[in-house]
Amino acid sequence: MHEYFHTKFGFCMWDAGALVLLAAVIIVLAVHMVRQKKREREFEAELADKMARSAIRHDSKN
């Protein structure tokens, strides 16, 4: 098997493992970025809601 990869594809088995690891890291980073964007949108919505409530309270005091 090692000879097949080495002669047909031009890389050794360590390279194949590194490619698998690289693919896993890219997938994990992509999932993290999607989740982070979702959290940011939720926090921004929560902040806008708090600011609106604060403005209403401030207006009612005056």
N, C-alpha and C positions, 0 to 999 in steps of 0.2 A: 504494500500500500504506500509506504514511504517513497519508494522509487517511482511509483506512478505519479504521485503529486510532484515530486522533484523534477522529473523529466518532462511531464506533460504541461504543467502549469508554471514551472520555473520558481517555485517556492517550497519551503520545507514545512513540516508539520507545525513548527512553532509559529509560522506565519498564519496558518489556518486558525490556530487557537487565538492569536492576536486579533484576527478579523472577527471572530465570534465575540470576543470581549469588546471590541470596538462597536459592533452592532448593538450589544447589550447596553453599553454606556449611552449610545445615541438614543436608544429607546427610552431609557430611564430619564435622560435629560428632556426629551420631548414630553413625556408624561408630566414631569415636574413643571415645565413651562406652562402647560395647559392648566394644571391645577393652580399655579401661582396667579395666572391671569384671572381665573375664576374667583380666587380669594380677593384679588385687588378690586374686581368689580363689586363684590359683596361689601367690602370695606368702604368703597366710595359711595355706594348707595346708603349704607348706614351713616356715614358722615354727613351726606346731604340731608338725610332725615333728621339727624340731631341738630344740624344748623338751622333747618326750617323750624323745628320746635323751639330752638333758642330765640330765633327772630320773632316768633309769635309771642313768646313770653316777654321778650324785651318790648315789643310794641304794646302789649297789654298793660305794662307798667307805666307807660307814658300816657 
